[in-house]
Amino acid sequence: MIRAISMIGAALALAGCMDSAARPHPGQATFDSLCATCHGAGGRGDGPVAADLPVPPADLTALSLANGGVFPRDAVTAQIYGYPGRYHSAIMPEFGPLFDGGTVTVTTADGAQVETPRALVALVDYVETLQR
Ligand code: HEC
């Protein structure tokens, strides 16, 4: 019985992979246009302008590895959105104003409900798919 359930799970996971191969992830276009020049198409920090920057762009495929195996969703969202104060970087531009497609309510790790741009949520979801 347990075995049958896990086989169903594997089949669903496989179907999910095939599905995402057929349709691009909703956050990918944003990533490709706003992030890939520095972080690289695969997020490894090897974009075309990376070598010209005074600080190397982060390897976005290792965010979970550096956080005990858990994707640091709130920190990544804050980094991209440029929440005032924390995570502000002089090099990485703030993209907050670019995300004008409406908001969704996101629950952060500490339980806060934060209105977050829909395109930003999709982008962070996409960065999560890049984790090794
Ligand atoms: C102009 C180059 C540039 C662009 C464009 C850029 N970044 Fe960055 N990013 C950097 C650099 C350099 C760092 C590392 C130093 C720092 O934090 O400023 C960084 C750091 C980060 C971090 C922090 C990683 C960590 O280890 O905490 C995240 C997450 C990130 N970028 C995501 C993105 C996403 C997503 C986009 C697209 C919306 C993007 N960046 C666009 C240059 C860039």
Backbone and ligand atoms as CSV (ligand in chain L), in Angstrom:
chain,resi,resn,atom,element,x,y,z
A,1,MET,N,N,0.851,-1.210,0.000
A,1,MET,CA,C,0.000,0.000,0.000
A,1,MET,C,C,0.876,1.244,0.000
A,2,ILE,N,N,1.832,1.296,0.949
A,2,ILE,CA,C,2.729,2.453,0.998
A,2,ILE,C,C,3.506,2.554,-0.309
A,3,ARG,N,N,3.884,1.363,-0.803
A,3,ARG,CA,C,4.630,1.349,-2.048
A,3,ARG,C,C,3.809,1.916,-3.210
A,4,ALA,N,N,2.525,1.531,-3.263
A,4,ALA,CA,C,1.652,2.028,-4.327
A,4,ALA,C,C,1.532,3.549,-4.239
A,5,ILE,N,N,1.387,4.044,-3.010
A,5,ILE,CA,C,1.252,5.498,-2.856
A,5,ILE,C,C,2.515,6.204,-3.321
A,6,SER,N,N,3.678,5.639,-2.971
A,6,SER,CA,C,4.897,6.341,-3.361
A,6,SER,C,C,5.091,6.270,-4.876
A,7,MET,N,N,4.578,5.183,-5.510
A,7,MET,CA,C,4.671,5.130,-6.973
A,7,MET,C,C,3.764,6.177,-7.607
A,8,ILE,N,N,2.595,6.373,-7.031
A,8,ILE,CA,C,1.719,7.426,-7.550
A,8,ILE,C,C,2.416,8.777,-7.403
A,9,GLY,N,N,3.049,8.977,-6.245
A,9,GLY,CA,C,3.772,10.226,-6.017
A,9,GLY,C,C,4.851,10.432,-7.064
A,10,ALA,N,N,5.602,9.379,-7.370
A,10,ALA,CA,C,6.674,9.492,-8.363
A,10,ALA,C,C,6.096,9.818,-9.737
A,11,ALA,N,N,4.964,9.187,-10.063
A,11,ALA,CA,C,4.340,9.449,-11.358
A,11,ALA,C,C,3.884,10.904,-11.447
A,12,LEU,N,N,3.316,11.404,-10.344
A,12,LEU,CA,C,2.869,12.801,-10.345
A,12,LEU,C,C,4.068,13.737,-10.470
A,13,ALA,N,N,5.164,13.419,-9.762
A,13,ALA,CA,C,6.349,14.266,-9.825
A,13,ALA,C,C,6.891,14.295,-11.251
A,14,LEU,N,N,6.878,13.136,-11.880
A,14,LEU,CA,C,7.370,13.042,-13.251
A,14,LEU,C,C,6.485,13.864,-14.181
A,15,ALA,N,N,5.174,13.746,-13.995
A,15,ALA,CA,C,4.239,14.515,-14.812
A,15,ALA,C,C,4.497,16.005,-14.610
A,16,GLY,N,N,4.792,16.390,-13.359
A,16,GLY,CA,C,5.082,17.783,-13.069
A,16,GLY,C,C,6.309,18.255,-13.827
A,17,CYS,N,N,7.348,17.421,-13.878
A,17,CYS,CA,C,8.569,17.783,-14.600
A,17,CYS,C,C,8.288,17.951,-16.078
A,18,MET,N,N,7.520,16.994,-16.633
A,18,MET,CA,C,7.242,17.057,-18.063
A,18,MET,C,C,6.422,18.302,-18.368
A,19,ASP,N,N,5.501,18.615,-17.472
A,19,ASP,CA,C,4.675,19.794,-17.654
A,19,ASP,C,C,5.536,21.054,-17.677
A,20,SER,N,N,6.499,21.155,-16.711
A,20,SER,CA,C,7.285,22.379,-16.649
A,20,SER,C,C,8.269,22.451,-17.817
A,21,ALA,N,N,8.607,21.305,-18.406
A,21,ALA,CA,C,9.472,21.334,-19.577
A,21,ALA,C,C,8.703,21.882,-20.779
A,22,ALA,N,N,7.402,21.590,-20.830
A,22,ALA,CA,C,6.605,22.027,-21.968
A,22,ALA,C,C,6.290,23.523,-21.890
A,23,ARG,N,N,5.989,24.009,-20.707
A,23,ARG,CA,C,5.636,25.422,-20.561
A,23,ARG,C,C,6.691,26.113,-19.732
A,24,PRO,N,N,7.160,27.309,-20.150
A,24,PRO,CA,C,8.151,27.996,-19.325
A,24,PRO,C,C,7.557,28.394,-17.981
A,25,HIS,N,N,8.389,28.393,-16.953
A,25,HIS,CA,C,7.947,28.828,-15.631
A,25,HIS,C,C,7.507,30.294,-15.729
A,26,PRO,N,N,6.413,30.667,-15.020
A,26,PRO,CA,C,5.924,32.049,-15.120
A,26,PRO,C,C,6.948,33.112,-14.685
A,27,GLY,N,N,7.925,32.731,-13.870
A,27,GLY,CA,C,8.920,33.715,-13.438
A,27,GLY,C,C,10.139,33.784,-14.334
A,28,GLN,N,N,10.210,32.887,-15.309
A,28,GLN,CA,C,11.455,32.802,-16.083
A,28,GLN,C,C,11.709,34.024,-16.963
A,29,ALA,N,N,10.666,34.559,-17.599
A,29,ALA,CA,C,10.860,35.712,-18.482
A,29,ALA,C,C,11.417,36.893,-17.682
A,30,THR,N,N,10.897,37.084,-16.461
A,30,THR,CA,C,11.397,38.158,-15.603
A,30,THR,C,C,12.865,37.902,-15.263
A,31,PHE,N,N,13.174,36.674,-14.908
A,31,PHE,CA,C,14.557,36.348,-14.562
A,31,PHE,C,C,15.491,36.605,-15.749
A,32,ASP,N,N,15.067,36.122,-16.921
A,32,ASP,CA,C,15.919,36.261,-18.097
A,32,ASP,C,C,16.159,37.735,-18.440
A,33,SER,N,N,15.123,38.572,-18.256
A,33,SER,CA,C,15.307,39.970,-18.656
A,33,SER,C,C,15.961,40.818,-17.569
A,34,LEU,N,N,15.738,40.511,-16.286
A,34,LEU,CA,C,16.256,41.392,-15.225
A,34,LEU,C,C,17.465,40.843,-14.480
A,35,CYS,N,N,17.693,39.563,-14.496
A,35,CYS,CA,C,18.680,38.969,-13.594
A,35,CYS,C,C,19.836,38.276,-14.318
A,36,ALA,N,N,19.557,37.735,-15.487
A,36,ALA,CA,C,20.530,36.851,-16.133
A,36,ALA,C,C,21.800,37.565,-16.570
A,37,THR,N,N,21.739,38.874,-16.876
A,37,THR,CA,C,22.965,39.563,-17.304
A,37,THR,C,C,24.044,39.457,-16.237
A,38,CYS,N,N,23.677,39.519,-14.986
A,38,CYS,CA,C,24.662,39.397,-13.905
A,38,CYS,C,C,24.751,37.962,-13.374
A,39,HIS,N,N,23.605,37.374,-13.057
A,39,HIS,CA,C,23.615,36.079,-12.373
A,39,HIS,C,C,23.734,34.889,-13.314
A,40,GLY,N,N,23.595,35.129,-14.633
A,40,GLY,CA,C,23.688,34.031,-15.594
A,40,GLY,C,C,22.337,33.386,-15.825
A,41,ALA,N,N,22.132,32.826,-16.996
A,41,ALA,CA,C,20.843,32.232,-17.364
A,41,ALA,C,C,20.444,31.127,-16.388
A,42,GLY,N,N,21.432,30.375,-15.887
A,42,GLY,CA,C,21.129,29.307,-14.944
A,42,GLY,C,C,21.272,29.745,-13.495
A,43,GLY,N,N,21.593,31.021,-13.253
A,43,GLY,CA,C,21.662,31.556,-11.900
A,43,GLY,C,C,22.977,31.312,-11.169
A,44,ARG,N,N,24.004,30.831,-11.878
A,44,ARG,CA,C,25.246,30.452,-11.188
A,44,ARG,C,C,26.214,31.611,-10.942
A,45,GLY,N,N,25.789,32.832,-11.241
A,45,GLY,CA,C,26.657,33.984,-10.986
A,45,GLY,C,C,27.637,34.239,-12.119
A,46,ASP,N,N,27.323,33.706,-13.308
A,46,ASP,CA,C,28.268,33.787,-14.421
A,46,ASP,C,C,27.674,34.502,-15.638
A,47,GLY,N,N,26.890,35.552,-15.391
A,47,GLY,CA,C,26.308,36.302,-16.498
A,47,GLY,C,C,27.357,37.063,-17.278
A,48,PRO,N,N,26.988,37.583,-18.458
A,48,PRO,CA,C,27.948,38.255,-19.330
A,48,PRO,C,C,28.654,39.456,-18.704
A,49,VAL,N,N,28.020,40.168,-17.766
A,49,VAL,CA,C,28.709,41.323,-17.179
A,49,VAL,C,C,29.341,40.996,-15.825
A,50,ALA,N,N,29.229,39.755,-15.371
A,50,ALA,CA,C,29.688,39.386,-14.027
A,50,ALA,C,C,31.151,39.774,-13.782
A,51,ALA,N,N,32.004,39.510,-14.767
A,51,ALA,CA,C,33.431,39.750,-14.579
A,51,ALA,C,C,33.756,41.231,-14.428
A,52,ASP,N,N,32.869,42.099,-14.926
A,52,ASP,CA,C,33.123,43.536,-14.869
A,52,ASP,C,C,32.641,44.185,-13.573
A,53,LEU,N,N,31.960,43.418,-12.720
A,53,LEU,CA,C,31.422,43.993,-11.488
A,53,LEU,C,C,32.475,43.949,-10.382
A,54,PRO,N,N,32.489,44.961,-9.506
A,54,PRO,CA,C,33.446,44.969,-8.403
A,54,PRO,C,C,33.212,43.852,-7.391
A,55,VAL,N,N,31.958,43.382,-7.286
A,55,VAL,CA,C,31.628,42.259,-6.402
A,55,VAL,C,C,30.980,41.195,-7.272
A,56,PRO,N,N,31.394,39.940,-7.153
A,56,PRO,CA,C,30.779,38.915,-8.011
A,56,PRO,C,C,29.307,38.700,-7.666
A,57,PRO,N,N,28.460,38.544,-8.681
A,57,PRO,CA,C,27.050,38.237,-8.405
A,57,PRO,C,C,26.940,36.903,-7.684
A,58,ALA,N,N,26.001,36.824,-6.773
A,58,ALA,CA,C,25.820,35.596,-5.996
A,58,ALA,C,C,25.447,34.425,-6.907
A,59,ASP,N,N,25.857,33.227,-6.501
A,59,ASP,CA,C,25.420,31.991,-7.144
A,59,ASP,C,C,24.030,31.666,-6.604
A,60,LEU,N,N,23.025,31.926,-7.428
A,60,LEU,CA,C,21.641,31.771,-6.950
A,60,LEU,C,C,21.195,30.318,-6.896
A,61,THR,N,N,22.022,29.388,-7.368
A,61,THR,CA,C,21.656,27.972,-7.284
A,61,THR,C,C,22.062,27.385,-5.930
A,62,ALA,N,N,22.803,28.151,-5.127
A,62,ALA,CA,C,23.316,27.622,-3.860
A,62,ALA,C,C,22.646,28.269,-2.646
A,63,LEU,N,N,21.526,28.956,-2.870
A,63,LEU,CA,C,20.872,29.663,-1.763
A,63,LEU,C,C,20.342,28.689,-0.714
A,64,SER,N,N,19.754,27.583,-1.168
A,64,SER,CA,C,19.236,26.593,-0.215
A,64,SER,C,C,20.381,25.898,0.521
A,65,LEU,N,N,21.433,25.542,-0.241
A,65,LEU,CA,C,22.600,24.886,0.362
A,65,LEU,C,C,23.165,25.731,1.496
A,66,ALA,N,N,23.237,27.052,1.275
A,66,ALA,CA,C,23.812,27.952,2.271
A,66,ALA,C,C,22.871,28.190,3.445
A,67,ASN,N,N,21.653,27.682,3.329
A,67,ASN,CA,C,20.637,27.921,4.373
A,67,ASN,C,C,20.120,26.597,4.938
A,68,GLY,N,N,21.016,25.645,5.105
A,68,GLY,CA,C,20.640,24.373,5.718
A,68,GLY,C,C,19.646,23.566,4.906
A,69,GLY,N,N,19.636,23.762,3.578
A,69,GLY,CA,C,18.767,22.963,2.724
A,69,GLY,C,C,17.368,23.532,2.543
A,70,VAL,N,N,17.112,24.678,3.155
A,70,VAL,CA,C,15.794,25.302,3.036
A,70,VAL,C,C,15.919,26.558,2.177
A,71,PHE,N,N,15.078,26.675,1.165
A,71,PHE,CA,C,15.126,27.860,0.317
A,71,PHE,C,C,14.748,29.094,1.152
A,72,PRO,N,N,15.643,30.092,1.239
A,72,PRO,CA,C,15.386,31.268,2.092
A,72,PRO,C,C,14.473,32.282,1.404
A,73,ARG,N,N,13.219,31.865,1.265
A,73,ARG,CA,C,12.254,32.634,0.460
A,73,ARG,C,C,12.125,34.102,0.887
A,74,ASP,N,N,11.982,34.348,2.178
A,74,ASP,CA,C,11.765,35.723,2.632
A,74,ASP,C,C,12.988,36.599,2.339
A,75,ALA,N,N,14.180,36.051,2.595
A,75,ALA,CA,C,15.399,36.831,2.375
A,75,ALA,C,C,15.593,37.121,0.886
A,76,VAL,N,N,15.278,36.144,0.050
A,76,VAL,CA,C,15.421,36.332,-1.394
A,76,VAL,C,C,14.420,37.379,-1.882
A,77,THR,N,N,13.188,37.275,-1.395
A,77,THR,CA,C,12.169,38.255,-1.773
A,77,THR,C,C,12.615,39.654,-1.358
A,78,ALA,N,N,13.130,39.768,-0.128
A,78,ALA,CA,C,13.566,41.071,0.368
A,78,ALA,C,C,14.736,41.606,-0.449
A,79,GLN,N,N,15.658,40.722,-0.789
A,79,GLN,CA,C,16.831,41.135,-1.568
A,79,GLN,C,C,16.405,41.709,-2.915
A,80,ILE,N,N,15.475,41.045,-3.558
A,80,ILE,CA,C,15.063,41.485,-4.889
A,80,ILE,C,C,14.221,42.753,-4.791
A,81,TYR,N,N,13.330,42.759,-3.852
A,81,TYR,CA,C,12.393,43.871,-3.753
A,81,TYR,C,C,13.071,45.123,-3.235
A,82,GLY,N,N,14.229,44.954,-2.572
A,82,GLY,CA,C,14.904,46.106,-2.024
A,82,GLY,C,C,14.168,46.691,-0.844
A,83,TYR,N,N,13.655,45.815,0.028
A,83,TYR,CA,C,13.034,46.310,1.248
A,83,TYR,C,C,14.005,47.274,1.911
A,84,PRO,N,N,13.523,48.422,2.360
A,84,PRO,CA,C,14.431,49.463,2.871
A,84,PRO,C,C,15.332,48.925,3.981
A,85,GLY,N,N,16.572,49.364,3.964
A,85,GLY,CA,C,17.491,48.991,5.026
A,85,GLY,C,C,18.106,47.632,4.795
A,86,ARG,N,N,17.436,46.593,5.204
A,86,ARG,CA,C,17.987,45.242,5.104
A,86,ARG,C,C,18.273,44.862,3.658
A,87,TYR,N,N,19.324,44.144,3.464
A,87,TYR,CA,C,19.673,43.553,2.183
A,87,TYR,C,C,19.914,44.572,1.088
A,88,HIS,N,N,19.938,45.840,1.452
A,88,HIS,CA,C,20.157,46.817,0.400
A,88,HIS,C,C,21.560,46.644,-0.148
A,89,SER,N,N,21.668,46.651,-1.434
A,89,SER,CA,C,22.969,46.498,-2.051
A,89,SER,C,C,23.215,47.667,-2.988
A,90,ALA,N,N,24.437,48.158,-2.979
A,90,ALA,CA,C,24.770,49.278,-3.852
A,90,ALA,C,C,24.873,48.816,-5.301
A,91,ILE,N,N,25.141,47.540,-5.499
A,91,ILE,CA,C,25.372,47.053,-6.860
A,91,ILE,C,C,24.090,46.576,-7.503
A,92,MET,N,N,23.376,45.719,-6.795
A,92,MET,CA,C,22.175,45.157,-7.376
A,92,MET,C,C,21.069,46.198,-7.379
A,93,PRO,N,N,20.566,46.532,-8.553
A,93,PRO,CA,C,19.509,47.540,-8.575
A,93,PRO,C,C,18.256,47.026,-7.881
A,94,GLU,N,N,17.423,47.930,-7.447
A,94,GLU,CA,C,16.157,47.529,-6.831
A,94,GLU,C,C,15.087,47.469,-7.909
A,95,PHE,N,N,14.368,46.376,-7.911
A,95,PHE,CA,C,13.419,46.126,-8.995
A,95,PHE,C,C,11.986,46.362,-8.573
A,96,GLY,N,N,11.780,46.740,-7.315
A,96,GLY,CA,C,10.433,46.917,-6.796
A,96,GLY,C,C,9.488,47.658,-7.727
A,97,PRO,N,N,9.887,48.831,-8.211
A,97,PRO,CA,C,8.962,49.621,-9.025
A,97,PRO,C,C,8.579,48.941,-10.336
A,98,LEU,N,N,9.339,47.953,-10.750
A,98,LEU,CA,C,9.048,47.315,-12.038
A,98,LEU,C,C,7.883,46.334,-11.963
A,99,PHE,N,N,7.516,45.953,-10.744
A,99,PHE,CA,C,6.517,44.895,-10.608
A,99,PHE,C,C,5.129,45.487,-10.399
A,100,ASP,N,N,4.464,45.761,-11.501
A,100,ASP,CA,C,3.192,46.469,-11.417
A,100,ASP,C,C,1.960,45.609,-11.688
A,101,GLY,N,N,2.103,44.294,-11.751
A,101,GLY,CA,C,0.984,43.451,-12.179
A,101,GLY,C,C,0.046,42.986,-11.078
A,102,GLY,N,N,-0.183,43.794,-10.062
A,102,GLY,CA,C,-1.069,43.382,-8.980
A,102,GLY,C,C,-0.313,42.627,-7.897
A,103,THR,N,N,-0.984,42.416,-6.754
A,103,THR,CA,C,-0.305,41.777,-5.630
A,103,THR,C,C,-1.051,40.522,-5.171
A,104,VAL,N,N,-0.335,39.675,-4.442
A,104,VAL,CA,C,-0.936,38.546,-3.745
A,104,VAL,C,C,-0.466,38.616,-2.298
A,105,THR,N,N,-1.216,38.009,-1.383
A,105,THR,CA,C,-0.823,38.010,0.020
A,105,THR,C,C,0.060,36.801,0.285
A,106,VAL,N,N,1.263,37.083,0.774
A,106,VAL,CA,C,2.224,36.031,1.074
A,106,VAL,C,C,2.411,35.963,2.580
A,107,THR,N,N,2.467,34.736,3.136
A,107,THR,CA,C,2.742,34.572,4.558
A,107,THR,C,C,4.229,34.299,4.734
A,108,THR,N,N,4.934,35.167,5.454
A,108,THR,CA,C,6.373,34.999,5.651
A,108,THR,C,C,6.636,33.932,6.709
A,109,ALA,N,N,7.914,33.568,6.871
A,109,ALA,CA,C,8.284,32.512,7.815
A,109,ALA,C,C,7.849,32.847,9.237
A,110,ASP,N,N,7.823,34.139,9.586
A,110,ASP,CA,C,7.397,34.510,10.940
A,110,ASP,C,C,5.897,34.799,11.031
A,111,GLY,N,N,5.155,34.439,9.982
A,111,GLY,CA,C,3.709,34.499,10.051
A,111,GLY,C,C,3.082,35.814,9.618
A,112,ALA,N,N,3.908,36.761,9.207
A,112,ALA,CA,C,3.347,38.048,8.760
A,112,ALA,C,C,2.707,37.889,7.383
A,113,GLN,N,N,1.636,38.640,7.163
A,113,GLN,CA,C,0.969,38.641,5.861
A,113,GLN,C,C,1.457,39.863,5.097
A,114,VAL,N,N,2.099,39.626,3.970
A,114,VAL,CA,C,2.702,40.729,3.227
A,114,VAL,C,C,2.137,40.765,1.812
A,115,GLU,N,N,1.587,41.908,1.428
A,115,GLU,CA,C,1.139,42.098,0.049
A,115,GLU,C,C,2.389,42.152,-0.832
A,116,THR,N,N,2.496,41.226,-1.751
A,116,THR,CA,C,3.716,41.110,-2.548
A,116,THR,C,C,3.336,41.080,-4.026
A,117,PRO,N,N,4.076,41.798,-4.857
A,117,PRO,CA,C,3.747,41.783,-6.289
A,117,PRO,C,C,3.731,40.361,-6.846
A,118,ARG,N,N,2.700,40.068,-7.615
A,118,ARG,CA,C,2.519,38.745,-8.200
A,118,ARG,C,C,3.757,38.312,-9.004
A,119,ALA,N,N,4.314,39.250,-9.795
A,119,ALA,CA,C,5.471,38.912,-10.625
A,119,ALA,C,C,6.696,38.596,-9.773
A,120,LEU,N,N,6.781,39.227,-8.602
A,120,LEU,CA,C,7.910,38.963,-7.706
A,120,LEU,C,C,7.789,37.562,-7.100
A,121,VAL,N,N,6.556,37.184,-6.721
A,121,VAL,CA,C,6.339,35.839,-6.179
A,121,VAL,C,C,6.728,34.792,-7.234
A,122,ALA,N,N,6.308,35.029,-8.485
A,122,ALA,CA,C,6.642,34.088,-9.562
A,122,ALA,C,C,8.158,34.027,-9.775
A,123,LEU,N,N,8.809,35.187,-9.685
A,123,LEU,CA,C,10.263,35.236,-9.881
A,123,LEU,C,C,10.985,34.462,-8.778
A,124,VAL,N,N,10.569,34.655,-7.526
A,124,VAL,CA,C,11.202,33.943,-6.413
A,124,VAL,C,C,10.944,32.439,-6.539
A,125,ASP,N,N,9.716,32.069,-6.978
A,125,ASP,CA,C,9.428,30.651,-7.231
A,125,ASP,C,C,10.396,30.098,-8.278
A,126,TYR,N,N,10.651,30.902,-9.299
A,126,TYR,CA,C,11.565,30.451,-10.360
A,126,TYR,C,C,12.974,30.267,-9.813
A,127,VAL,N,N,13.444,31.235,-9.000
A,127,VAL,CA,C,14.788,31.104,-8.413
A,127,VAL,C,C,14.850,29.829,-7.559
A,128,GLU,N,N,13.744,29.490,-6.884
A,128,GLU,CA,C,13.732,28.249,-6.094
A,128,GLU,C,C,13.947,27.035,-6.997
A,129,THR,N,N,13.398,27.064,-8.215
A,129,THR,CA,C,13.579,25.910,-9.119
A,129,THR,C,C,15.030,25.756,-9.569
A,130,LEU,N,N,15.842,26.818,-9.418
A,130,LEU,CA,C,17.244,26.751,-9.848
A,130,LEU,C,C,18.141,26.094,-8.810
A,131,GLN,N,N,17.604,25.829,-7.588
A,131,GLN,CA,C,18.447,25.284,-6.509
A,131,GLN,C,C,18.982,23.905,-6.870
A,132,ARG,N,N,20.273,23.672,-6.531
A,132,ARG,CA,C,20.872,22.363,-6.760
A,132,ARG,C,C,20.440,21.407,-5.661
L,1,HEC,C1,C,23.802,44.538,-12.070
L,1,HEC,C2,C,24.026,43.140,-11.724
L,1,HEC,C3,C,22.887,42.406,-11.016
L,1,HEC,C4,C,21.596,42.222,-11.460
L,1,HEC,C5,C,20.961,42.737,-12.742
L,1,HEC,C6,C,20.950,41.404,-10.448
L,1,HEC,N1,N,21.819,41.116,-9.442
L,1,HEC,FE1,FE,21.420,39.974,-7.807
L,1,HEC,N2,N,23.275,40.372,-7.070
L,1,HEC,C7,C,24.264,41.048,-7.752
L,1,HEC,C8,C,25.477,41.059,-6.945
L,1,HEC,C9,C,26.814,41.695,-7.349
L,1,HEC,C10,C,25.169,40.366,-5.757
L,1,HEC,C11,C,26.092,40.051,-4.580
L,1,HEC,C12,C,26.465,41.277,-3.814
L,1,HEC,C13,C,25.259,41.995,-3.317
L,1,HEC,O1,O,24.510,41.431,-2.509
L,1,HEC,O2,O,25.056,43.130,-3.760
L,1,HEC,C14,C,23.760,39.958,-5.861
L,1,HEC,C15,C,23.075,39.283,-4.889
L,1,HEC,C16,C,21.817,38.718,-5.062
L,1,HEC,C17,C,21.120,37.923,-4.088
L,1,HEC,C18,C,21.615,37.604,-2.668
L,1,HEC,C19,C,22.232,36.253,-2.644
L,1,HEC,C20,C,22.678,35.873,-1.270
L,1,HEC,O3,O,23.615,35.080,-1.191
L,1,HEC,O4,O,22.104,36.362,-0.292
L,1,HEC,C21,C,19.944,37.513,-4.643
L,1,HEC,C22,C,18.876,36.621,-4.020
L,1,HEC,C23,C,19.901,38.087,-5.963
L,1,HEC,N3,N,21.039,38.815,-6.184
L,1,HEC,C24,C,18.868,37.889,-6.854
L,1,HEC,C25,C,18.724,38.606,-8.027
L,1,HEC,C26,C,17.554,38.518,-8.886
L,1,HEC,C27,C,16.394,37.552,-8.687
L,1,HEC,C28,C,17.748,39.411,-9.889
L,1,HEC,C29,C,16.759,39.803,-10.980
L,1,HEC,C30,C,15.514,40.419,-10.511
L,1,HEC,C31,C,19.049,40.038,-9.686
L,1,HEC,N4,N,19.599,39.530,-8.543
L,1,HEC,C32,C,19.626,40.980,-10.527
L,1,HEC,C33,C,24.165,41.635,-8.989
L,1,HEC,C34,C,23.010,41.710,-9.745
